[in-house]
Amino acid sequence: MYNAYWDHLKEQLSSTPPDFTCALELIKNVKENRLRNEIEESLDLNLFKQETEQGVLDVLHLSTYILNWMGLLCAPVRDEAVKTLESIKDPADLLRGIFHVLSLMKMDMVNDTVKYLHPYWQEHSIQHERAKFQKLLDKQPDFLICTKIWLTDAARDLTTPFPSSDVPRPSTSMTWSFSDQEVENSEPPSLTMVLYQAYLNLLLKDYGNEEFPETLLMDRIRLQKMNSKLKHLTVLASVLLVARSFTGSVLFRSPEFLEKLRCITKTLTQEFNSKPEETMLRVSEQVPQEINQGLKDKGLAALSSESKASLVSQLQNIAKKENCIRIIIEQRIRLFFKCCLVRGMRESLLDFPGGLLFIEGELAELGWKFVSLIHYNQDVFSPYYAEILKDIISPAQPNKTEVEPI
């Protein structure tokens, strides 16, 4: 094995172009060993003990030596902290600062190690979970019945166009297709787009006691919590959009007023999913008061009785599933999550749908969690999805058995 290693190194260096992977690793080991030996020779504890007994130990000189090594070994983000330590003259404060920065450097090393090992851990986790699922499938060959239904419904959503006079109403039908062009296209949808549609349906559906895809049973609670959060954000954005329409940008240009109204509305709408009418009744009482107070603080006239009555009516109307404001917000949220899957999170955040800026932070956080969950699920179960989708999508579809990653 020893000879094989050096033969492998020789082969790497003589290849065209040369491969320096092993050589760089060796240089790294040489550097680490040299540093370790040099530090151990310089920090001779027996010598320090003798100097202490004789009263000649120079703490500042020793600390300066340690700071020099810290400057060489720390991550760039700690350079400023090490430089700050160099200006401290009191020995006790200096040693305290040194140990504080050393603790940060240790954490940097831990984080770097975790980051380095994460791909290997994730790959092991994927293989382990897939193997356990396969054992279960071997015992119960018909175990994927609900998964097949779930994917079949998603394929139908992509291939069934909406009537020209009808607008998709997310409140009553939580399924939603990726684009009008796709459903009008004679070509069958790709495996990947069917899977994206299926994931979106799970995120945006009205949850009841129906069966759940077997491949996502472990994630059911997480998806339901995301679904509940999305409904709450939909109502929050709807209320703020209605409120802004009655004040223009006069109040909503004020970050303080906007944040205050956001917090109040967010608290008042916590129970909307279970008590929509009661919730919006409380909102319709509080929001006009906050708007009038905001107008008063700016020396402006309060809402007229007609405007206030109209505002109250529109806010209470948000409790209805067919409310046009809610429908618009729901559709734009779907557009955002569609973009998260198709274009990726970073690009989607650069092109945020209008009307959602009031909930941008929460929606972005939810998007990252959703994409992360889906990406992992796809990595684990993509072979099973590809096998099922081959029988669902029309034979005219090219024989492509791989599901593209998100």
Protein Blocks (a to p, Z undefined) as FASTA:
>chain_A
ZZmmmmmmmmmmmpccddfklmmmmmmmmmmmmmmmmmmmmmcfklmmmmmmnopacfkl
mmmmmmmmmmmmmcfklmmmmmmmmmpmblklmmmmmmmmmmmmmmmmmmmmmmmmmmmm
mmmmmmmmmmmmmmmmmmmmmlmmmmmmmmmmmmmmmmmccdfkbccdfklmmcdcfbfk
lmmpmbdcdfklmmmmmmmmmmmmccdfbdcdfklmmmmmmmmmmmmmmmmmmmmmmmmm
mmmmmnojmlmmpmklmmmmmmmmmmmmmmmmmmmmlmmmmmmmmmmmmmmmmmmmnopa
cddfklmmmmmmmmmmmmpmklmklmmmmmmmmmmmmmmmmnojklmmmmccehilmmmm
mmmmmmmmmmmmmmmmmmmmmmmmmmmmmmmpcfklccdfbdcdZZ
